């Protein structure tokens, strides 16, 4: 029998990271024996990790068919984005109130990277910077509960489920929205930061609603 090289928690985290990063595609079958060999663990350890990720909504199990990467429906994506809108409006407000000078500077650097990505029509780089931006706002907010929920919701990566929706020209429109958020946080204007984030997530909801 293969000896476990990772604890179940570490295995779960590694598998989660790989799913979020797009190593596995929506609806892709997850064969326990193959995954156990790939990650150097027993099948029982892999089964436990898959069950935990099923509870998180990243994996789904079908009777007599095993596990696969869960694909989001449009209605599910819209509901997730609606929940994110409320929480990220809060974190943008708190970030404007609590961010340090270093955190404000880091946001400005991320926005600069987003501008470069738009100029070079590099959608992958833009999406990566977009993820860093929202994480940076969340961390600057120092709101533990909101951060924990947003991290889990963020693992349901929209651009993996609806790739065409996030292709050009979306980054061009989205860039201006991120600039508004970053500017309000830099100025410490909590109301403006909250409005800008709310508007940004509203535009995301409207975009997702067209994917049906």
N, C-alpha and C positions, 0 to 999 in steps of 0.2 A: 504493500500500500504506500502511496506517495505521502511523504511527511509534509505537514503544513509549514510553509516558509513565512507565512504572514498570519497575524491574528485576524479573526473575523472582522473586527472593526477596521483595521487597516485595509483589508481586502475590499470591504464595502466601499471605503473612501476611494480606493484606486479605481474600482470598477465604475463608481459614480463619476469620477473625473474623466474617465475614458468615454463614457456615454455622453457627458456634457460637451466634451471636445469633439464629438462626431466620429470617434473611432468606430462606433456602431450606428447604423442608420435606423430611422423609425420603421417599425414592423419587422426588423431583422430578427431571425430566430437565434436564440441563445442556447446552445447545446452544452449542458453541464460538463460532460466529459471533456469536450474540446476546450472550454474555458478553464477547467481545473488544470489541464496540462499547460495551457498558455500562462497562467498565473502561478503555477507551481504549488498548488494546494490540493487537498482532497476534494472529492465530489461533494461530500457533506458540508465542508466549509463553503464551497461555492454555492450550494443550495441555500445555505443560511444567508449569504450575502444577497442573493437574488430575491429572497423573501423580504429582506429589509428594504431593498430598493423597490419592491412591489408596493410596500406600505407608503413609500415616498412618492409613488406615482410615476416613476421612471420606467418600470418594467411591468408587464402584465402577464398573467398566466392563464392558459386556456386548458380546459379539461382534456386530458389525453393528448395534448399537443405541446406541452412544455411552456417555456418562457420566451418572450420576445420583447423588443424595445417598444414601449407604448407610443403610439402616434396620437397627436392631439387633433381633435376635431376643431372646426372653426368656433363653434359655440364654447367649447372648453377654453380655447385660447382667449376669446373675448372676456370670459369671466375672470381668468387669471390676470389679464391686463387691467381689468376694472379694479381688482383687489390691489394690484401693484400701484395703480394710480393713487388710491387713497393713502397707501403706506408711503409711497415715494414723495407725495406732496408733503407729508409730515416730515420725512427725513430731509427734504430740501429746506424746509423752514428751519429745522433744528441745525442743519449744517451752516446756514447763514448766521445763526446765532452763536454757534460753538466752534466753527472751524478755526484752526490755527493759521498763522501766516504761511507756514510750510504746506499745509493742506490746500490753502487757496492757490498757492503757487503750483502745486502738483496738478490741480484741476486745470489751470491755465496751460500747463505743458501738454496735458491730454487733449485739450481742445486744439492746440497747435498741431498735434499729431493727426487729429481728425481732419484739419484743413489740408494738410499735406496729402493725406489719403484721398480726399476728394479731388484735389488738383491732379493727382496721378491716376485717378479712376481705379484705385485699389480697394475694392469692396471688402475683401478679407481683412485688410489692415484697418479699415474703418470700423467694421463690426467688432474687432478686437479692442480698439480704442473705446468704442461705445460701451462695451462691457466694463472696461477699467473705469470709465467715467462714473457709471452708476454705482459701482462698488466704492469708489472714492467718496461720493456724496453720502452713501450709506455709512461708511466708516467715520466720516467727519461729523455725522449727526449724533453719534454716541447714544443711540437708542437701541438697547440690547434686544428687546422683543421684536421690534420692527425689522432689525437687521437679521435676526434668526429666520423670520418668516420670509423675508425677501430673498434670502440666500436659497431657501428651498424652492421658492417660486421661480427664481432665476435659473435653476437647474433645468427647468422645462424650457429649453432654449428655442425660442420662436423661429430663429433663422434656420434651424435644422429641420423644422417641420414645414415651414413655408418659405423656402429659399428664394422663389421668384419675387416675393413681396419685398425682400430686402436688397434686391439688386438696384442698380442705378435706374431712375434718378432719386430714389429715396434718400441716400446719404446727403445729397445736396440740401434737401428740405430739412432733414433732421439736424444738420450741422447748425443752422441758424437757431434752432430750438435749444440745442446744447449751449450755444454761445450765450443765449439769454439767461439760462440757468446759472452758468458759471459766473457771468457778470453780476447777477443779483447776489450770489453767495459772496463774491469778492467784495461787494459793497456792504455786506452785512444787512441787506434788505430782505428780511424774512418773508414779508408779504409778497414781494415780487418774485422771490425764489419759489415760493409755493405755487403762485399763479403760473409761472413759466413751466414748472414740472407738471402741473395739472394739464396744461395745454399740450405739452409734449406727449404725455401718455394718452390723452384724448385722441391725438392724431394717430397714435399707434393702434388704438381701438378701432378707429375708423378704417385704417388700412387692413387690419385683420378681418374686419367684417366683410370686406370685398373678396375674400379668398374662398368663399363658399361655391 
